[in-house]
Amino acid sequence: MILHFPQRLSLRLCGKLSLMQKPWEIENFLGVRNNQLHIDGVSAVDLANEHATPLFVFSEKRIQHNVDRIKRAADLIDCKLKLCYAAKAMSTMGILRAIKDAGSDIEVNSGGELWKALEAGFRGDQIIFNGTSKEIWELEGAINAEIYAIQVDSPLELALIEETAKRLGKRANVSLRLVPEIESATHHGLQTALLTSKFGMMPDEALESFCNYKDSPHLNLAGVHLHIGSQNPSGAAYTEAFQVLFHNLLKVYRESGIKLAHINLGGGFPVNYLRAESHGDQFAQDQREMLAADFDPAEAIKSAWESVKRAADNANASHLLEGITLLLEPGRSIIADTGILLTTVRNKKRRPIASANENRDPKIENDVWILTDAGFNVLLSVVTETLK
């Protein structure tokens, strides 16, 4: 169990928690015992009394469960699977160590996250480095740490990596990120594989870069990468993405002679945010489908892999998949449902709802305010229609 303290308080939890609604209960993680919420079998009241509130509590067991759920794909495909937790989802040191202990590698997006990953005990070959605007000192750190791959976002960045590796007298492992114009049914703000997004290189730019740098002694051109966005409601998007990656892998081989060592399919597996369905009717149908998406990532990867194997057979290019490694970069699907914020109710207020009708009976309608010791910096304001 991992504890995080938004702020230290001397206040203590008063009373007991009421019975949890069944839909929120998660086996071996969240449950109700003796009229108290239990997290990994530990009383939330005891945690609040010992550590004060507000208190974030993260379940290492749930992290392990979520990692294993995605890693199950390794048993369903006949290639090596490398799972790299997206540190941007949550990167406190306790979480990173729990991720490492759960058997996951890591994806970082800054020099600071790279430093934290190394401090948490990840080896260089367990780290990949994403990002659109890497600085020279960040590239130096990644190259010196001999990380598994720097995900290249533009031709300019590739030139900077080669220049930096040459100056350091080293060889950098790189993977070129593509923008393949794949649209999924997620929120428009979460789309990362469209021409309107800031990420990646056009496929023709990437192909030209492979050809231009194929003989560089300072670059190991190891893979191709894309990311179709987050909270994707359908596993079919991964089949389309994998097919695009294979098509580019084939073009790279035919035009440059490079046989790539890995394909990176990104992450974006969904989390069911409407598990209890208590707020489902507040969203439009397409939004409900996105926020309640809950397909099995391993099955989605299996279907995508089988589709690409058929494409490789049809192109007489099955040898390009031999010995290849598939990378995944899940973030929210590993961490989003593992944390609980414990807060204490400090006050309760009732007041009449403002009305132009001065003769209205104030007993009929009232605003009810429940005031806690967790501010807006750690907990969104919650409004309920009925509270008794």
C-alpha positions in Angstrom: 0.0 0.0 0.0 1.3 3.4 -1.0 0.4 6.6 0.9 0.6 10.2 -0.4 0.0 13.3 1.7 -1.5 16.3 -0.1 -0.9 18.2 3.2 -0.3 17.4 6.8 -3.2 17.9 9.2 -3.6 17.2 12.9 -7.3 16.5 12.4 -8.7 13.0 12.8 -11.6 11.2 11.1 -14.8 11.3 13.0 -17.3 8.4 13.0 -17.6 5.6 10.6 -18.1 5.4 6.8 -21.5 4.3 5.6 -22.0 1.2 3.6 -20.4 1.4 0.2 -22.6 1.0 -2.9 -22.1 -2.4 -4.4 -21.0 -1.2 -7.8 -18.0 0.5 -6.3 -16.7 -2.6 -4.6 -13.8 -4.3 -6.4 -12.7 -7.7 -5.4 -9.5 -7.9 -3.4 -9.2 -4.1 -3.5 -12.2 -2.1 -2.2 -14.9 -3.5 0.1 -17.0 -2.9 3.2 -16.4 -4.7 6.5 -17.9 -3.7 9.8 -19.5 -0.7 8.2 -16.1 0.7 7.2 -14.4 1.0 3.8 -11.4 -1.3 3.5 -8.6 -0.8 1.0 -6.5 -4.0 0.4 -8.1 -5.3 3.6 -7.0 -2.3 5.7 -9.5 0.0 7.3 -9.7 3.4 5.8 -10.7 4.8 9.2 -7.5 3.4 10.7 -5.4 4.9 7.9 -7.1 8.3 8.3 -6.6 8.1 12.1 -2.9 7.2 11.7 -1.9 9.5 8.9 -4.5 12.3 9.0 -6.6 13.5 6.0 -6.7 14.4 3.2 -4.8 11.3 2.3 -4.3 9.5 -1.0 -4.0 5.7 -0.7 -2.9 3.6 -3.7 -3.2 -0.1 -3.9 -0.1 -2.1 -4.9 -2.3 -5.1 -5.3 -4.5 -3.3 -7.8 -1.4 -2.0 -9.7 -0.1 -5.6 -9.9 -3.6 -6.7 -11.1 -3.7 -4.0 -13.8 -0.2 -4.8 -15.0 -0.9 -8.5 -15.2 -4.2 -7.8 -17.1 -2.3 -6.2 -19.9 0.7 -8.5 -19.8 -1.6 -11.4 -20.4 -1.3 -10.4 -24.1 2.1 -12.1 -24.1 0.4 -15.4 -23.8 -1.8 -14.7 -26.8 0.7 -13.5 -29.3 3.9 -15.2 -30.6 6.3 -12.3 -30.2 8.0 -10.7 -27.2 5.9 -8.1 -25.3 7.5 -5.2 -23.6 5.2 -3.2 -21.3 6.3 0.3 -20.5 4.2 2.2 -17.9 3.6 5.8 -19.0 5.1 7.7 -16.0 3.1 10.9 -16.9 0.0 9.2 -15.5 1.5 9.3 -12.0 5.2 9.5 -11.2 5.8 9.7 -7.5 8.7 7.6 -6.3 6.5 5.1 -4.4 4.3 4.5 -7.5 7.3 4.1 -9.7 8.8 1.5 -7.4 5.5 -0.3 -7.2 5.3 -0.3 -11.0 8.8 -1.8 -11.2 8.0 -4.5 -8.6 4.9 -5.4 -10.6 7.1 -6.4 -13.5 6.6 -3.4 -15.8 9.2 -1.3 -17.7 8.7 2.4 -18.0 8.1 5.3 -20.5 9.2 8.8 -19.6 8.5 12.2 -21.1 11.2 14.4 -19.6 14.7 14.5 -18.1 13.1 14.7 -14.7 11.1 11.5 -15.2 14.2 9.8 -16.6 16.1 10.7 -13.4 13.2 9.4 -11.3 13.0 6.2 -13.2 16.7 5.5 -12.7 16.4 6.4 -9.0 13.5 4.0 -8.7 15.7 1.2 -9.9 14.8 0.9 -13.6 17.7 -0.2 -15.9 18.4 1.8 -19.0 17.1 -1.1 -21.2 13.8 -0.8 -19.3 13.2 2.8 -20.3 11.8 4.5 -23.4 11.7 8.3 -23.8 8.8 10.1 -25.5 8.2 13.8 -26.0 8.0 16.5 -28.6 10.6 19.0 -27.3 13.5 17.2 -25.7 16.5 19.4 -24.7 20.1 18.5 -25.3 20.8 17.7 -21.6 17.8 15.3 -21.7 19.1 13.6 -24.8 22.5 13.3 -23.2 21.0 11.7 -20.1 19.1 9.2 -22.2 22.1 8.3 -24.4 24.4 8.0 -21.4 21.9 5.7 -19.6 21.8 3.6 -22.8 18.0 3.5 -22.7 16.0 1.1 -24.8 14.8 3.8 -27.2 14.4 7.5 -27.7 11.1 8.0 -29.5 12.0 10.5 -32.2 9.3 13.1 -32.9 10.8 15.0 -35.9 13.7 14.9 -38.4 15.3 17.8 -36.6 15.3 15.8 -33.3 16.9 12.9 -35.1 19.7 15.1 -36.3 20.2 16.4 -32.7 20.3 12.9 -31.3 22.9 11.9 -33.9 25.0 15.0 -33.2 24.7 14.4 -29.4 25.6 10.7 -29.6 28.6 11.5 -31.8 29.9 14.1 -29.4 29.5 11.6 -26.5 31.2 8.9 -28.5 28.1 6.7 -28.1 25.4 5.1 -30.2 21.8 6.1 -29.4 18.8 3.6 -29.7 15.9 5.4 -31.5 12.4 4.7 -32.7 10.6 7.0 -35.1 7.1 8.2 -34.1 4.6 8.3 -36.9 1.4 10.4 -37.2 -0.8 7.9 -39.3 -4.1 9.8 -39.4 -6.1 7.3 -37.4 -9.2 8.6 -35.7 -10.8 6.7 -32.8 -14.0 7.4 -31.0 -12.4 9.0 -27.9 -12.7 12.7 -27.0 -11.2 15.0 -29.6 -8.7 16.4 -27.0 -7.3 12.9 -26.5 -6.6 12.2 -30.2 -2.8 11.9 -30.8 -2.6 10.2 -34.2 -4.2 12.9 -36.4 -2.5 15.5 -38.6 -4.0 18.1 -36.2 -2.0 16.8 -33.3 1.5 17.9 -32.4 3.0 14.5 -32.2 5.2 12.5 -34.6 6.5 12.5 -38.2 4.7 12.0 -41.4 5.3 8.5 -42.7 7.2 9.8 -45.7 9.4 11.9 -43.4 10.1 8.9 -41.3 11.0 6.7 -44.3 13.3 9.4 -45.7 15.0 9.6 -42.3 15.5 5.8 -42.2 17.2 6.0 -45.6 19.3 9.1 -44.7 20.6 7.7 -41.4 20.8 4.0 -42.1 24.6 4.0 -42.2 25.1 6.3 -39.2 27.5 4.8 -36.6 25.8 6.8 -33.9 22.2 5.7 -34.4 20.6 2.4 -33.9 17.3 2.7 -35.9 15.4 0.1 -34.0 11.7 0.7 -34.4 8.6 2.6 -35.3 6.0 4.0 -33.0 2.6 5.6 -32.9 -0.1 6.4 -30.3 -3.7 6.6 -31.2 -4.8 8.5 -28.1 -6.3 7.8 -24.7 -9.6 6.2 -23.5 -10.3 4.5 -26.8 -13.7 2.8 -26.5 -13.1 0.1 -29.0 -10.3 -2.5 -29.4 -10.7 -2.3 -33.2 -8.6 0.9 -33.3 -5.5 -1.1 -32.3 -5.9 -3.5 -35.2 -5.9 -0.5 -37.6 -2.9 1.0 -35.8 -1.0 -2.2 -35.9 -1.7 -2.6 -39.6 -0.4 0.9 -40.3 2.8 0.2 -38.3 3.4 -3.1 -40.3 2.8 -1.3 -43.6 5.5 1.2 -42.6 7.8 -1.5 -41.3 7.5 -3.2 -44.7 8.3 0.0 -46.6 11.3 0.7 -44.4 12.7 -2.7 -45.1 12.1 -2.6 -48.8 13.5 0.9 -49.3 16.3 1.1 -46.7 17.1 -2.6 -46.0 16.6 -2.1 -42.3 14.8 -4.9 -40.4 13.3 -3.2 -37.4 13.6 -4.8 -34.0 10.4 -3.4 -32.4 7.0 -1.9 -33.0 5.5 0.4 -30.4 1.7 0.5 -30.4 1.4 3.1 -27.6 -1.2 2.8 -24.9 -4.6 4.5 -24.4 -6.5 1.5 -23.0 -9.7 2.7 -21.4 -10.8 2.9 -17.7 -14.5 2.4 -16.8 -15.2 5.7 -15.0 -18.9 5.0 -14.8 -18.6 1.7 -12.9 -21.5 2.6 -10.6 -23.6 4.2 -13.3 -24.5 6.9 -10.8 -23.7 9.8 -13.3 -24.2 8.0 -16.6 -27.4 9.9 -17.5 -25.5 13.2 -17.3 -23.6 12.4 -20.5 -24.5 12.1 -24.1 -24.5 8.5 -25.5 -21.1 8.7 -27.3 -19.6 10.2 -24.1 -21.1 7.4 -22.0 -19.6 4.8 -24.3 -16.2 6.4 -24.0 -16.2 6.9 -20.3 -17.6 3.4 -19.6 -15.4 1.6 -22.1 -14.1 -1.6 -20.6 -12.7 -4.0 -23.2 -9.9 -6.5 -22.5 -6.6 -5.0 -23.7 -5.0 -8.5 -24.1 -7.8 -9.6 -26.4 -7.5 -6.4 -28.4 -3.8 -6.9 -28.9 -4.4 -10.6 -29.8 -6.8 -9.5 -32.6 -4.4 -6.9 -33.8 -1.5 -9.3 -33.9 -3.5 -11.9 -35.8 -4.5 -9.3 -38.4 -0.9 -8.2 -38.9 0.3 -11.8 -39.2 -2.2 -12.3 -42.1 -1.0 -9.1 -43.7 2.6 -10.3 -43.4 1.7 -13.7 -45.0 -0.1 -12.0 -47.9 3.0 -9.7 -48.5 5.4 -12.6 -48.2 7.0 -10.7 -45.4 6.5 -13.0 -42.4 10.2 -12.9 -41.7 9.9 -9.3 -40.7 7.9 -10.4 -37.7 10.3 -13.0 -36.6 12.1 -12.0 -33.4 10.3 -8.6 -33.3 9.3 -7.0 -29.9 5.9 -5.4 -29.4 5.9 -2.4 -27.1 2.9 -1.0 -25.2 2.7 2.2 -23.2 -0.3 2.1 -20.9 -0.8 4.8 -18.3 -4.3 5.5 -17.0 -5.3 1.8 -17.4 -2.7 0.9 -14.8 -3.0 3.6 -12.3 -6.5 5.3 -12.6 -8.5 2.9 -10.5 -5.8 2.1 -7.9 -6.1 5.3 -5.8 -8.6 6.5 -3.2 -8.7 10.0 -1.6 -9.7 9.8 2.0 -11.2 13.1 3.4 -13.0 14.0 6.6 -16.4 15.7 6.7 -15.9 18.8 8.9 -19.2 20.6 8.5 -22.7 20.4 7.1 -24.9 23.3 6.1 -28.4 23.7 4.8 -29.8 26.8 3.2 -32.8 27.8 1.1 -32.4 27.8 -2.7 -32.6 31.3 -4.0 -36.0 32.0 -5.5 -37.9 34.9 -7.0 -41.0 33.6 -5.1 -40.8 35.1 -1.7 -43.8 33.1 -0.5 -42.1 29.8 -1.1 -41.8 27.4 1.8 -38.1 27.1 2.5 -38.6 23.6 4.0 -39.4 22.3 0.5 -36.1 23.0 -1.2 -32.7 23.4 0.3 -29.1 23.4 -0.7 -27.1 20.9 1.3 -23.4 21.6 1.7 -21.0 18.9 2.9 -17.6 20.5 3.8 -14.5 18.4 4.0 -10.8 19.0 4.7 -9.9 18.2 1.0 -9.8 21.3 -1.1 -10.3 21.8 -4.8 -6.6 21.2 -5.3 -7.1 17.5 -4.6 -10.9 16.9 -5.0 -13.4 18.3 -7.4 -16.6 19.9 -6.0 -19.4 17.4 -5.9 -23.1 18.3 -6.3 -25.8 15.8 -5.5 -29.5 16.2 -6.2 -30.7 14.4 -3.1 -28.9 14.0 0.2 -30.6 12.9 3.3 
